[in-house]
Amino acid sequence: MEITKRLLFLDDIRYPIEAYQYTKQDIFLRKDWHIVRNYEQFVNRILEKGLPEMISFDHDLADEHYLEPDSQEFVEKTGYDCAKWLVEYCMDNYLDLPKFSCHSMNPVGKANIEGLLNNFKKL
């Protein structure tokens, strides 16, 4: 029987050990991370395996997530979209938010994700 990995790492290119190099958070040294690279993998993993013990978010999940010329819409969903989905999933299923961190190097995106999740946690 497969041991379900209870830590979820959302990042399009990096691995947890790389996040450790700049965050110095020991959690990123653990070997039981399951890595998802985009919004679809993030949603599917939680729907299939349930909420993990902890999620670490990246914001920029692809170069293509930036706005198309002359458009107000993002092409690719970001870590913020994953965080919004997570909040709705927890609300709809009466679940507590798992522990989370944000290892994104995008300071605005990181603040947006942390703000959304911290505000939901207060409810």
C-alpha angles and dihedrals in degrees: 000000000000117000105233111233107234098197120075120202115193112196133126096219114000131084126218093257088059091053088052090057093065103024098042088211110148092214087077090062092065117108098215098082119129109208123217120183105198147012095275094052090046094053094042093049093054093044091050101039105021127236116333125227089252140002126205114200133209115193105207106059097171139002086243094064089087119099120284112239110276092008136108094206131090116236096213127033117249135215086266089061088052090051091050090050090049092053091050091046092052092046094047093048098037091241131149116245111256120238111280145187133182118224095176118136089211102096096198093045091046092051091049093052094045092046093051095047096042091050091050090048090057092059 
